[in-house]
Amino acid sequence: MASSLRQTSVVRFSPSGLSDALDGTEAPPGACTSLQNLVPLVGSNNIWQCRPAAVPQSGFPGSIATPGFISVFGVFGTLIFGMISSSLNSGKDQPFAYNWSTNAMLTIGNILSTNVPTTVVPYVAGITPTVSDWVPPTIEEMSSRIYITHPGFSGSGTNFFGIIDYTNPAHIYWRTSNLASGGAILTSTITNGGTGYGSGTYNSVPLTGGTGTGATAYIVVAGGIVTFVGIDNPGSGYVAADSLSASNTHLGGSGSGFALEVTSVALGTIVPAYPPSWVKQFNSSLFFGYNPPNANYNPQPSVIFTQPLSIDTSGTNTNILTFGNDIPLVGAGQLGLSNQLGGIVQALMIFQQTTNIYQITGSAFTSPSSLAVNSLNVATGTWSPRSITSTPNGLAFLAPDGLRIINYDGQVSDPVGENGNGVVAPFYKENGLQYPSLSCAACNGATLRIGIFNFSPLGGTGLTEYWYHLTAKKWSGPHTSGALCIGIANSWFFISSPLANGEILFSPIQYIFNTNATYDGSNQYKEYGTLLTFNMVSVYLPDNGQMCESEIAEWQVKTSVSNFPNGATGSSTPTLEADVNDENTAFAETIIYTYPSNTLVLGLQAKRLSPAAPIVYDRLQISYVGNSSVSFLIGDTFLRVRNLGYLQQVP
């Protein structure tokens, strides 16, 4: 039956995704300027649900003294390794290891004040001027060892990059290193554990004997017997089959008979004079990026790669790649390339700031060498090394003009979402992205998350996230989770953020949080101690095309909600706030809709919103705000609009 209201038409707004567009006349249908803390409902189109909260996975209970800023972490199977500031060594980061599947911290030995990097914090408690770009730490795994670059390493002694060695899971230990020089000990084995030594753990124990000098070790003694030896400083000048020992003065003051055989040594002669900026594993070799710290860039920025499964450079200058200019090398990411003959060829993409991207394929250790370096010849790249991440569509990165993806043919996409079809504006420096090196990204399944620090010229600062839903080709955000590091495992995201512990935006305590891109039945909706809220805001709806003012006569929105307790919202009756902005961005109307008690609506149900007075407008923007909950869904809005037949009253 037709409406009894005369001279009206129905306007449908079906929220389709986040957009930079301002005007719905030219924007994709259903474009929104905000989908904060909302994500697409799986299996449906243009229906949105509340994203689950980031909930504390570990507060490092009892294992780290005064845990602080997490500068880097990586997820490797069920283990998370990383660096965190603490009071163990004042002003220094310390390595940590955490088993997320058992919620247990793992002990790391050999952490000393002399072998950990100085804490570098680019994002400090609420004082915007202290925020700055930085060279973010990087983390990579190869052969049961975790390699960490960090801007706090001094470049003196062995303090060039860090290694967490978990080859023996019962004795995880930390050490620092430079690329191995000739005669450095690579591997060794205990040939005699000896007897009578003092039980305990011993750091920086000098090793005696053999043909070389300078080697020290982290040694564990149990029951008077040396049960574990981890090489701390590999020394130089040793040869395979050297027999080493240690004075009992360093092993409890008693005991004898301990013997250690050197089983392999390095041949390398490439020993950089300063720490690397980043590390990436490719074809079983480590690729370290070096950017000279001096102003004249001498030598040129370079990539040095190691022997497979080693930090040995084999003593040949062919292990150094340079790119013919002085532009810093920001970072790297792996990408499989389609082969014209079928199959996938692995490649390493190296980003030279925003100037170019280089493609490395093959290996220098085949006979003959198959290593090849090619330029993609694209005048783009990234200032955000942590934004380089693998996706089902290729290698994504945050370019100065938005998210781009290198596909499996090696082609760089246009910015994803340009021309109002999504989001690029938040990633422009002109729109507030002042510190691109703080950005990070990770993709799990069909959800790509990008964390940025954004300063708005219209007011407001802070860490936000934008999510790109690859299958749906929709953007959502800005989300309030505020990540500085993101990792993935199984169906989970893991993030670290300074928004933890209920102190919004900045906190002296950092946590690792795990978040799921879709509700799995176990997430609550409190984040950092505060109940999440969602905010859906449309673009200004399309002009009526009649050159006249309009009036909203009736208003419906389709939602689904349950007010039963879910552990986060309690038993309070949920409400929905609906707002209308006119063409001057001023609130023309606010309507509070209260859902009836004991509501349980499994499907979308139309809810009538009743303005207190007629809403007359030339341009119209609608928004919805409410508390996040497991049951809330929102879909189409229908407005019955009457054309009033006269031009706007104010020219």
Backbone torsions as a table, in degrees:
resi	resn	phi	psi	omega
1	MET	NA	132.3	-178.8
2	ALA	-68.7	155.5	178.4
3	SER	-66.3	147.6	176.8
4	SER	-77.1	-10.5	178.3
5	LEU	-78.1	131.9	-175.0
6	ARG	-89.8	153.0	173.8
7	GLN	56.5	44.7	179.3
8	THR	-121.6	162.0	172.7
9	SER	-141.7	158.9	-178.2
10	VAL	-100.7	128.1	175.2
11	VAL	-104.6	125.1	178.4
12	ARG	-105.2	130.1	172.1
13	PHE	-116.4	114.2	-178.9
14	SER	-114.4	102.3	-170.5
15	PRO	-60.2	118.5	-172.7
16	SER	-106.8	-22.9	-179.1
17	GLY	158.5	167.6	-178.4
18	LEU	-74.7	142.6	-175.6
19	SER	-146.8	150.7	172.5
20	ASP	-80.1	-8.8	-173.7
21	ALA	-62.0	147.2	176.0
22	LEU	-101.9	-29.8	-171.9
23	ASP	-120.5	121.9	-179.6
24	GLY	-69.2	-13.3	179.4
25	THR	-63.0	-37.6	-177.9
26	GLU	-107.9	-4.8	-176.5
27	ALA	-86.2	162.5	172.9
28	PRO	-59.4	143.9	179.2
29	PRO	-55.6	134.7	177.6
30	GLY	81.7	12.3	-178.9
31	ALA	-64.6	142.1	-179.7
32	CYS	-123.7	144.7	173.9
33	THR	-88.9	-13.4	174.6
34	SER	-149.8	132.1	167.4
35	LEU	-132.8	57.6	-173.4
36	GLN	-70.0	125.5	178.6
37	ASN	60.1	27.5	173.8
38	LEU	-123.1	143.4	178.2
39	VAL	-134.8	157.9	-178.9
40	PRO	-63.7	141.9	174.3
41	LEU	-72.6	125.9	-178.6
42	VAL	-61.5	131.7	177.2
43	GLY	86.5	0.9	-179.6
44	SER	-130.5	166.4	179.2
45	ASN	-120.1	132.4	177.3
46	ASN	62.3	28.1	170.5
47	ILE	-121.2	134.4	-171.2
48	TRP	-122.3	143.6	178.5
49	GLN	-124.5	163.1	179.0
50	CYS	-73.6	132.4	175.1
51	ARG	-70.6	146.7	177.3
52	PRO	-72.4	156.6	-178.9
53	ALA	-74.0	156.6	166.7
54	ALA	-81.0	116.9	-176.0
55	VAL	-109.4	148.0	-177.8
56	PRO	-60.6	125.5	174.2
57	GLN	-95.8	-35.2	178.0
58	SER	-155.8	129.5	170.6
59	GLY	-103.5	20.6	-177.9
60	PHE	52.0	53.0	-173.4
61	PRO	-63.8	118.2	170.8
62	GLY	71.6	-3.6	-174.0
63	SER	-105.7	-21.5	179.9
64	ILE	-128.9	127.2	-177.9
65	ALA	-75.3	119.9	178.5
66	THR	50.7	65.3	-178.9
67	PRO	-61.6	139.0	-176.8
68	GLY	-129.5	-129.1	-172.0
69	PHE	-71.5	126.4	174.1
70	ILE	-89.7	112.3	-176.0
71	SER	-86.7	-26.1	179.3
72	VAL	-163.5	148.1	166.9
73	PHE	-153.6	160.8	176.2
74	GLY	-140.0	146.6	179.3
75	VAL	-103.6	121.5	-178.3
76	PHE	-128.6	96.0	-174.2
77	GLY	66.6	-125.5	179.1
78	THR	-91.0	2.2	-176.5
79	LEU	-110.2	142.3	173.2
80	ILE	-117.5	124.3	175.8
81	PHE	-115.2	150.0	178.2
82	GLY	-176.7	-169.3	-179.4
83	MET	-126.2	137.3	-177.5
84	ILE	-141.9	141.4	174.8
85	SER	-76.5	147.9	-177.6
86	SER	-157.9	176.6	177.1
87	SER	-90.8	3.9	177.9
88	LEU	-58.1	-47.7	174.1
89	ASN	-131.8	105.0	-171.6
90	SER	-54.2	130.3	178.9
91	GLY	78.2	10.3	-177.6
92	LYS	-124.7	151.1	169.3
93	ASP	-82.9	156.0	172.0
94	GLN	-131.3	149.2	177.8
95	PRO	-73.8	151.7	174.8
96	PHE	-137.9	158.5	176.6
97	ALA	-137.9	133.7	-173.2
98	TYR	-141.6	132.1	175.4
99	ASN	-95.8	105.2	-174.7
100	TRP	-72.0	-22.3	-178.6
101	SER	-75.7	-24.7	179.2
102	THR	-113.7	-0.7	-177.9
103	ASN	54.9	47.1	-177.2
104	ALA	-128.4	132.9	172.1
105	MET	-79.6	143.2	179.7
106	LEU	-107.0	144.9	-178.0
107	THR	-79.3	133.8	174.9
108	ILE	-116.9	126.5	179.7
109	GLY	-92.2	168.7	173.3
110	ASN	67.8	30.4	175.1
111	ILE	-89.5	114.5	-175.4
112	LEU	-124.5	158.6	177.9
113	SER	-65.3	-20.9	-176.8
114	THR	-90.7	-7.3	-176.3
115	ASN	-127.5	21.6	176.5
116	VAL	-120.3	151.5	-175.6
117	PRO	-80.3	155.9	173.7
118	THR	-66.3	137.4	178.4
119	THR	-64.6	130.6	175.7
120	VAL	-121.0	115.6	-175.9
121	VAL	-117.3	107.6	-178.2
122	PRO	-83.7	-7.9	-168.8
123	TYR	-138.2	103.2	-168.0
124	VAL	-119.3	157.6	-167.7
125	ALA	-44.9	87.4	165.6
126	GLY	74.5	2.6	-176.5
127	ILE	-106.3	97.9	-172.3
128	THR	-55.2	-40.3	-178.9
129	PRO	-60.8	-20.7	-179.8
130	THR	-81.4	-11.0	175.6
131	VAL	-72.5	137.2	-177.5
132	SER	-155.5	161.9	170.7
133	ASP	-67.7	156.3	179.2
134	TRP	-150.4	173.6	169.9
135	VAL	-96.9	98.1	-171.1
136	PRO	-67.5	145.2	173.7
137	PRO	-59.8	153.0	175.5
138	THR	-127.7	159.7	-176.3
139	ILE	-141.5	140.1	-178.1
140	GLU	-150.7	153.4	179.6
141	GLU	-114.8	142.2	169.5
142	MET	-155.4	123.3	172.3
143	SER	54.2	55.7	176.5
144	SER	60.7	26.7	173.7
145	ARG	-133.9	142.0	178.9
146	ILE	-106.3	126.1	-178.8
147	TYR	-108.4	131.5	-174.0
148	ILE	-129.8	123.6	167.6
149	THR	-96.4	150.6	-173.4
150	HIS	-157.5	134.1	-179.0
151	PRO	-67.5	-11.1	-179.9
152	GLY	-87.7	-2.2	176.6
153	PHE	-72.9	138.6	-171.2
154	SER	-79.8	-25.1	-174.3
155	GLY	77.7	17.3	175.4
156	SER	-117.3	153.1	-176.8
157	GLY	61.0	-124.8	176.5
158	THR	-103.3	7.5	-171.7
159	ASN	-85.1	71.8	178.5
160	PHE	-113.7	-44.5	171.0
161	PHE	-150.4	163.9	-175.7
162	GLY	-106.9	155.2	178.5
163	ILE	-134.8	124.2	168.2
164	ILE	-100.6	114.3	-176.3
165	ASP	-100.1	113.1	176.9
166	TYR	-119.0	32.3	175.2
167	THR	-56.3	-40.4	172.3
168	ASN	-105.5	103.0	-174.6
169	PRO	-60.0	-21.9	179.0
170	ALA	-78.3	-16.0	-177.5
171	HIS	-138.4	71.4	176.1
172	ILE	-75.4	132.2	-179.8
173	TYR	-142.3	161.7	-174.9
174	TRP	-112.7	143.8	171.0
175	ARG	-154.6	166.8	174.9
176	THR	-116.0	161.7	-173.9
177	SER	-160.1	162.8	161.8
178	ASN	-112.0	176.5	172.8
179	LEU	-59.6	138.8	-170.3
180	ALA	-67.3	130.2	177.3
181	SER	-91.5	173.6	-175.9
182	GLY	-57.4	129.5	178.6
183	GLY	82.1	3.7	175.4
184	ALA	-70.2	141.3	-178.5
185	ILE	-72.9	124.0	176.3
186	LEU	-98.4	-47.2	179.6
187	THR	-137.8	154.5	179.5
188	SER	-154.6	166.5	178.8
189	THR	-144.7	143.8	178.3
190	ILE	-75.8	122.4	176.1
191	THR	-99.8	-19.4	176.6
192	ASN	-153.8	120.1	-179.9
193	GLY	-78.9	-9.2	179.6
194	GLY	68.8	-173.6	179.5
195	THR	-145.1	156.3	170.3
196	GLY	79.8	6.8	178.5
197	TYR	-76.0	157.8	178.7
198	GLY	-75.6	125.3	-178.0
199	SER	-64.6	140.2	179.5
200	GLY	149.3	-172.7	176.3
201	THR	-113.5	141.7	-174.2
202	TYR	-132.2	130.1	-177.2
203	ASN	-102.0	149.5	172.5
204	SER	52.8	43.5	179.6
205	VAL	-77.8	121.2	178.0
206	PRO	-66.3	134.7	176.2
207	LEU	-95.4	137.1	-176.7
208	THR	-110.9	159.2	177.4
209	GLY	89.1	-177.4	179.8
210	GLY	76.5	-175.7	-175.8
211	THR	-95.1	-10.5	-174.9
212	GLY	-105.5	-172.7	-179.5
213	THR	-141.4	159.5	167.9
214	GLY	89.8	-5.1	-176.1
215	ALA	-75.0	136.2	172.5
216	THR	-129.8	164.1	-174.7
217	ALA	-144.5	155.8	168.9
218	TYR	-97.0	118.9	-170.5
219	ILE	-123.3	136.3	176.5
220	VAL	-113.4	129.1	177.4
221	VAL	-117.1	128.5	176.4
222	ALA	-132.3	128.2	-179.4
223	GLY	62.7	30.5	179.4
224	GLY	81.1	-0.7	-175.2
225	ILE	-114.1	137.1	173.1
226	VAL	-70.3	115.2	-176.1
227	THR	-106.6	-16.6	-178.9
228	PHE	-151.7	136.9	174.2
229	VAL	-131.5	122.1	173.3
230	GLY	-114.5	120.9	-179.7
231	ILE	-63.9	125.0	-179.8
232	ASP	-96.2	-61.5	172.2
233	ASN	-109.8	119.1	-174.1
234	PRO	-75.8	-7.2	178.5
235	GLY	64.0	-157.7	179.2
236	SER	-155.5	159.2	174.6
237	GLY	82.9	5.5	179.7
238	TYR	-83.4	162.0	175.2
239	VAL	-131.0	157.7	177.3
240	ALA	-60.0	142.0	-179.3
241	ALA	84.2	-1.8	171.1
242	ASP	-57.1	139.0	176.8
243	SER	-104.9	123.9	-176.0
244	LEU	-118.1	160.4	175.6
245	SER	-148.3	-166.5	178.2
246	ALA	-152.3	145.2	177.8
247	SER	-67.4	140.3	179.9
248	ASN	-69.5	-10.4	175.4
249	THR	-63.9	-21.4	177.3
250	HIS	-98.6	0.5	-175.4
251	LEU	-127.8	43.4	175.0
252	GLY	96.2	-2.6	175.4
253	GLY	89.5	1.1	178.8
254	SER	-150.1	171.4	176.7
255	GLY	102.9	163.6	-179.7
256	SER	-161.7	168.1	172.0
257	GLY	96.1	-6.7	-178.7
258	PHE	-65.2	132.9	177.5
259	ALA	-140.5	139.0	-178.7
260	LEU	-129.5	127.9	178.8
261	GLU	-101.6	131.6	173.8
262	VAL	-76.4	123.2	-178.2
263	THR	-103.5	-20.3	174.1
264	SER	-158.9	150.0	179.7
265	VAL	-132.8	162.4	179.8
266	ALA	-82.8	153.9	175.1
267	LEU	-109.8	-4.6	-169.0
268	GLY	-64.1	148.9	173.4
269	THR	-122.2	0.1	179.1
270	ILE	-88.4	108.0	-178.6
271	VAL	-125.9	94.3	-177.4
272	PRO	-59.2	152.4	-177.6
273	ALA	-92.5	-5.1	-178.9
274	TYR	-145.8	159.3	-175.8
275	PRO	-67.9	153.6	176.2
276	PRO	-75.1	158.4	177.8
277	SER	-87.3	-28.3	-178.0
278	TRP	-159.9	165.2	178.3
279	VAL	-141.3	142.4	176.8
280	LYS	-145.9	137.7	177.2
281	GLN	-89.4	136.7	179.0
282	PHE	-151.5	128.0	-179.3
283	ASN	49.8	42.3	176.2
284	SER	68.8	11.4	173.4
285	SER	-115.2	153.8	173.6
286	LEU	-92.2	131.5	175.3
287	PHE	-110.0	116.1	179.8
288	PHE	-103.9	132.2	176.3
289	GLY	-95.3	127.3	-178.3
290	TYR	-119.0	126.0	175.4
291	ASN	-120.7	112.6	-174.8
292	PRO	-54.8	136.5	-177.9
293	PRO	-77.5	-16.0	-177.7
294	ASN	-85.1	158.9	-170.6
295	ALA	-67.6	-28.7	-175.3
296	ASN	-91.4	8.0	175.5
297	TYR	49.1	56.9	177.5
298	ASN	-122.9	113.9	2.2
299	PRO	-75.8	-179.9	-179.3
300	GLN	-67.7	155.7	170.6
301	PRO	-53.1	139.8	-173.2
302	SER	-148.4	165.5	172.0
303	VAL	-118.5	127.7	176.8
304	ILE	-113.5	128.1	-179.3
305	PHE	-116.6	155.6	-171.6
306	THR	-106.5	170.4	169.6
307	GLN	-60.4	151.7	177.5
308	PRO	-54.7	133.9	175.3
309	LEU	58.5	35.2	-174.6
310	SER	-155.2	166.9	169.5
311	ILE	-109.1	19.6	175.8
312	ASP	-85.3	137.0	177.7
313	THR	-103.3	10.2	170.3
314	SER	67.1	6.3	175.4
315	GLY	71.1	29.2	-179.9
316	THR	-134.8	136.9	-178.6
317	ASN	-71.1	-6.7	175.3
318	THR	-69.2	-6.8	176.6
319	ASN	-82.4	4.8	179.9
320	ILE	-113.5	129.2	175.0
321	LEU	-113.9	129.2	171.6
322	THR	-122.5	165.6	-169.6
323	PHE	-127.7	20.5	168.2
324	GLY	77.5	12.5	177.7
325	ASN	-156.0	-179.6	-174.9
326	ASP	-104.3	16.5	-177.6
327	ILE	-80.7	128.6	-176.6
328	PRO	-59.9	149.6	177.1
329	LEU	-96.8	114.4	-169.1
330	VAL	-81.4	-41.7	-175.6
331	GLY	179.6	-174.0	-175.9
332	ALA	-151.1	159.3	176.5
333	GLY	-152.0	151.3	-179.5
334	GLN	-88.7	146.8	178.6
335	LEU	-149.3	132.8	171.3
336	GLY	-81.7	134.3	-179.3
337	LEU	-109.3	137.5	177.2
338	SER	-67.0	135.3	178.6
339	ASN	-99.7	132.7	-179.0
340	GLN	-59.8	-24.4	179.3
341	LEU	-92.0	3.6	-179.3
342	GLY	103.7	150.7	179.7
343	GLY	89.9	-175.7	-175.9
344	ILE	-123.0	134.5	173.8
345	VAL	-107.3	125.0	-179.6
346	GLN	-74.6	143.4	179.9
347	ALA	-140.0	152.7	172.7
348	LEU	-112.0	122.7	178.7
349	MET	-98.7	123.7	-179.3
350	ILE	-110.0	128.4	-173.8
351	PHE	-101.3	120.8	178.3
352	GLN	-100.7	82.1	-171.9
353	GLN	45.2	-134.6	-178.9
354	THR	-102.9	21.5	-175.7
355	THR	-94.7	-42.4	-174.3
356	ASN	-162.8	166.0	175.6
357	ILE	-130.0	130.8	-179.5
358	TYR	-109.0	141.8	-178.2
359	GLN	-110.1	121.9	177.0
360	ILE	-110.9	129.7	177.0
361	THR	-130.7	161.9	175.4
362	GLY	78.1	-165.2	-176.8
363	SER	-145.1	144.0	176.1
364	ALA	-78.5	-7.0	-172.8
365	PHE	-105.6	12.9	168.3
366	THR	-90.5	165.5	179.3
367	SER	-124.6	110.1	-2.8
368	PRO	-74.1	169.9	179.8
369	SER	-59.3	135.8	176.9
370	SER	-108.0	8.4	-178.8
371	LEU	-65.1	130.8	179.4
372	ALA	-138.7	140.3	178.1
373	VAL	-121.9	124.8	179.3
374	ASN	-132.2	147.5	175.7
375	SER	-92.5	137.6	175.4
376	LEU	-76.4	-12.2	179.1
377	ASN	53.7	48.7	174.6
378	VAL	-120.7	134.1	-178.2
379	ALA	-85.9	56.1	176.8
380	THR	-153.2	173.8	-178.1
381	GLY	173.5	-141.4	-177.2
382	THR	-151.3	149.5	165.7
383	TRP	-100.3	4.3	-171.8
384	SER	-119.0	81.9	-174.7
385	PRO	-59.2	-31.0	-179.4
386	ARG	-79.0	-4.6	176.7
387	SER	-85.9	-9.9	-179.3
388	ILE	-75.0	115.1	-173.6
389	THR	-151.6	148.9	179.7
390	SER	-80.4	142.1	175.9
391	THR	-136.3	166.8	174.9
392	PRO	-60.7	-20.1	-178.9
393	ASN	-94.9	-6.4	-177.9
394	GLY	137.3	-161.0	-178.2
395	LEU	-94.3	115.0	-178.1
396	ALA	-92.5	151.2	174.3
397	PHE	-156.4	156.5	-178.7
398	LEU	-94.5	101.6	177.0
399	ALA	-82.0	168.9	179.3
400	PRO	-62.1	-20.6	-178.4
401	ASP	-111.5	20.3	175.5
402	GLY	125.1	-178.2	179.1
403	LEU	-71.4	129.8	173.5
404	ARG	-125.8	158.3	-178.3
405	ILE	-133.3	129.5	172.3
406	ILE	-88.4	116.7	-176.3
407	ASN	-81.8	-177.9	-173.4
408	TYR	-77.1	-0.9	170.4
409	ASP	-99.4	5.3	179.8
410	GLY	79.4	15.6	-179.4
411	GLN	-96.9	137.0	-179.4
412	VAL	-91.1	126.0	-177.6
413	SER	-72.7	163.0	165.1
414	ASP	-67.7	164.3	177.1
415	PRO	-54.9	130.9	-176.4
416	VAL	-76.0	110.9	178.1
417	GLY	103.3	13.9	179.9
418	GLU	-70.8	167.7	179.5
419	ASN	60.1	34.7	176.2
420	GLY	80.3	0.1	179.6
421	ASN	-82.5	2.8	179.4
422	GLY	176.0	-140.3	-171.7
423	VAL	-123.3	121.6	166.9
424	VAL	-131.6	-27.2	-173.8
425	ALA	-57.1	-41.0	-178.8
426	PRO	-63.3	-17.1	-176.8
427	PHE	-95.3	3.2	176.7
428	TYR	-87.8	139.5	173.6
429	LYS	-61.3	-35.6	-178.9
430	GLU	-64.0	-22.6	179.9
431	ASN	-102.5	12.1	170.9
432	GLY	118.9	-6.2	179.5
433	LEU	-78.8	83.9	-172.7
434	GLN	-81.7	-25.9	-171.8
435	TYR	-129.7	76.6	-173.8
436	PRO	-63.8	-25.1	-178.8
437	SER	-70.2	-13.2	175.5
438	LEU	-82.1	-10.2	-177.7
439	SER	-70.2	152.2	177.6
440	CYS	-147.4	163.7	-179.0
441	ALA	-157.9	155.1	171.5
442	ALA	-159.8	151.4	180.0
443	CYS	-124.0	131.9	175.7
444	ASN	-129.3	115.2	-176.4
445	GLY	63.8	-121.6	-176.8
446	ALA	-102.7	13.5	-178.5
447	THR	-117.6	120.1	176.3
448	LEU	-107.4	122.0	-179.0
449	ARG	-108.7	134.2	179.1
450	ILE	-126.1	118.2	176.4
451	GLY	-99.2	133.9	-179.6
452	ILE	-136.8	158.4	167.6
453	PHE	-102.3	116.2	-171.9
454	ASN	-122.8	127.6	172.4
455	PHE	-107.6	122.4	-178.1
456	SER	-93.6	131.0	175.6
457	PRO	-62.9	-17.8	178.2
458	LEU	-87.8	0.5	178.8
459	GLY	114.1	142.7	177.9
460	GLY	102.9	136.5	176.8
461	THR	-133.2	158.8	171.7
462	GLY	151.3	170.1	175.8
463	LEU	-81.8	129.6	177.6
464	THR	-136.8	166.6	176.4
465	GLU	-128.4	145.6	170.2
466	TYR	-121.2	134.2	-178.3
467	TRP	-112.4	133.6	174.0
468	TYR	-110.2	122.6	-177.2
469	HIS	-97.0	101.7	-165.9
470	LEU	-63.2	-42.9	-177.6
471	THR	-66.9	-45.0	-179.8
472	ALA	-78.8	-15.3	-176.1
473	LYS	56.1	44.9	-179.6
474	LYS	-126.7	148.5	172.2
475	TRP	-101.5	151.6	170.3
476	SER	-139.2	163.0	-178.8
477	GLY	130.0	-171.5	-4.4
478	PRO	-73.1	128.2	179.3
479	HIS	-85.8	153.3	-171.6
480	THR	-97.2	12.6	-175.4
481	SER	-71.2	-31.3	168.0
482	GLY	65.1	62.0	-176.5
483	ALA	-87.7	142.4	167.0
484	LEU	-107.9	-19.9	172.9
485	CYS	-140.1	141.1	177.7
486	ILE	-134.8	136.8	172.9
487	GLY	-137.4	171.5	-178.2
488	ILE	-135.5	154.5	170.0
489	ALA	-163.3	135.1	-177.1
490	ASN	50.7	-127.6	-179.6
491	SER	-96.4	14.9	-173.6
492	TRP	-108.4	148.7	160.8
493	PHE	-99.7	145.1	170.5
494	PHE	-118.9	130.5	179.7
495	ILE	-130.9	151.9	166.1
496	SER	-117.3	142.9	-173.3
497	SER	-151.6	143.5	173.7
498	PRO	-79.9	10.2	179.7
499	LEU	-92.8	14.5	-170.5
500	ALA	-78.3	171.0	169.7
501	ASN	62.9	26.7	173.7
502	GLY	79.1	0.1	177.7
503	GLU	-98.6	99.2	-168.4
504	ILE	-61.1	135.9	179.5
505	LEU	72.6	-42.8	-174.9
506	PHE	-139.3	136.9	-178.6
507	SER	-149.0	142.7	175.4
508	PRO	-73.0	-15.6	180.0
509	ILE	-106.6	132.7	176.7
510	GLN	-112.4	147.1	174.8
511	TYR	-128.9	161.3	163.1
512	ILE	-94.8	131.0	178.7
513	PHE	-113.9	145.8	169.4
514	ASN	-111.3	138.4	179.4
515	THR	-135.0	146.4	179.6
516	ASN	-110.5	134.8	-176.0
517	ALA	-67.3	-21.9	175.0
518	THR	-133.7	153.2	-175.7
519	TYR	-63.3	131.4	-179.7
520	ASP	-116.7	10.1	176.3
521	GLY	93.8	-9.7	-176.5
522	SER	-115.8	-11.0	-176.3
523	ASN	-80.8	142.2	168.3
524	GLN	-97.2	177.3	-173.6
525	TYR	-117.3	21.3	169.5
526	LYS	-99.5	134.3	-179.9
527	GLU	-130.9	126.4	-176.2
528	TYR	55.8	33.6	176.7
529	GLY	83.8	1.4	-177.2
530	THR	-124.5	137.8	177.5
531	LEU	-64.1	128.9	178.1
532	LEU	-64.7	148.2	171.2
533	THR	-123.4	150.3	176.4
534	PHE	-107.8	159.2	179.3
535	ASN	-149.4	110.9	174.7
536	MET	-106.3	124.5	-179.9
537	VAL	-130.2	126.5	178.1
538	SER	-77.9	161.2	163.3
539	VAL	-68.6	173.2	173.6
540	TYR	-66.4	123.7	-171.8
541	LEU	-63.0	155.1	-175.9
542	PRO	-55.1	144.7	176.0
543	ASP	-59.9	146.7	-178.4
544	ASN	-72.8	-9.0	175.6
545	GLY	73.3	8.0	-177.7
546	GLN	-113.0	5.0	-179.8
547	MET	53.6	44.6	178.8
548	CYS	-148.4	161.1	175.5
549	GLU	-68.1	156.1	178.9
550	SER	-125.7	162.7	178.6
551	GLU	-136.6	132.4	173.5
552	ILE	-79.5	119.8	178.7
553	ALA	-95.3	-39.1	179.1
554	GLU	-144.5	155.1	-173.0
555	TRP	-144.4	129.3	174.6
556	GLN	-132.9	147.3	172.3
557	VAL	-136.2	137.6	-179.9
558	LYS	-92.6	120.3	178.9
559	THR	-137.1	166.3	172.0
560	SER	-135.3	134.9	-176.4
561	VAL	-158.2	148.4	171.0
562	SER	-127.3	136.0	178.3
563	ASN	-99.4	15.6	177.0
564	PHE	-72.5	150.3	-176.9
565	PRO	-59.1	140.7	176.3
566	ASN	-131.4	16.2	177.6
567	GLY	89.3	-10.2	-179.6
568	ALA	-123.7	-42.7	-176.1
569	THR	-94.0	-7.2	-176.3
570	GLY	69.2	-153.0	-175.9
571	SER	-108.0	13.2	-178.8
572	SER	-68.8	148.7	179.6
573	THR	-71.5	126.1	-177.0
574	PRO	-71.7	152.7	176.8
575	THR	-130.0	160.4	176.6
576	LEU	-129.2	126.1	175.9
577	GLU	-98.1	123.8	176.9
578	ALA	-111.9	129.9	-177.5
579	ASP	-124.5	150.9	175.6
580	VAL	-123.7	126.7	172.8
581	ASN	-105.1	138.7	174.9
582	ASP	-88.5	-172.3	-174.7
583	GLU	-67.4	-13.2	177.5
584	ASN	-97.7	15.1	-178.6
585	THR	58.2	23.2	176.6
586	ALA	-97.3	146.4	177.7
587	PHE	-65.3	119.5	175.8
588	ALA	-92.6	-25.4	-177.4
589	GLU	-164.7	144.0	171.1
590	THR	-129.3	128.9	-179.9
591	ILE	-122.6	128.6	175.7
592	ILE	-104.4	115.0	177.0
593	TYR	-101.2	124.8	178.2
594	THR	-105.6	121.8	179.7
595	TYR	-71.7	143.0	180.0
596	PRO	-60.2	154.9	178.1
597	SER	-61.1	149.6	178.1
598	ASN	56.8	35.5	178.6
599	THR	-71.1	135.4	171.0
600	LEU	-145.4	99.8	-179.7
601	VAL	-118.6	111.2	-176.9
602	LEU	-82.5	-29.3	177.3
603	GLY	-108.2	171.2	178.2
604	LEU	-69.2	136.4	-179.7
605	GLN	-131.6	133.9	179.8
606	ALA	-68.1	130.9	176.6
607	LYS	-117.3	132.2	-178.9
608	ARG	-86.3	129.7	175.2
609	LEU	-107.9	130.0	-172.3
610	SER	-117.0	103.8	177.3
611	PRO	-63.7	148.6	178.8
612	ALA	-69.9	-25.5	-179.9
613	ALA	-149.0	159.9	178.2
614	PRO	-56.6	139.7	178.8
615	ILE	-101.8	108.4	-179.7
616	VAL	-103.7	133.5	-173.6
617	TYR	-154.0	161.1	168.1
618	ASP	-101.4	-46.7	173.6
619	ARG	-122.2	150.9	-171.3
620	LEU	-141.7	134.3	173.5
621	GLN	-129.2	132.7	-179.5
622	ILE	-114.6	150.9	177.9
623	SER	-145.3	156.5	178.6
624	TYR	-132.2	134.1	-179.2
625	VAL	-132.0	141.3	177.1
626	GLY	-170.9	174.8	175.9
627	ASN	-78.9	136.9	179.4
628	SER	-70.4	144.0	175.8
629	SER	-155.2	163.9	-175.7
630	VAL	-64.8	-29.8	-170.5
631	SER	-93.7	-11.8	-169.9
632	PHE	-75.5	129.2	171.3
633	LEU	-130.0	148.7	176.1
634	ILE	-139.1	137.9	-178.8
635	GLY	-131.8	-125.7	-171.2
636	ASP	-70.6	147.8	167.6
637	THR	-112.2	136.9	175.7
638	PHE	-121.2	128.0	177.5
639	LEU	-119.1	124.2	171.7
640	ARG	-89.3	114.8	-169.4
641	VAL	-115.2	135.0	175.9
642	ARG	-108.0	126.2	173.1
643	ASN	-78.1	125.4	-172.6
644	LEU	-88.3	-12.2	170.6
645	GLY	85.8	1.4	178.6
646	TYR	-128.0	153.7	178.1
647	LEU	-67.1	165.3	177.2
648	GLN	-58.4	146.8	-173.6
649	GLN	-74.4	-25.7	-179.6
650	VAL	-106.5	117.2	-176.8
651	PRO	-68.7	NA	NA
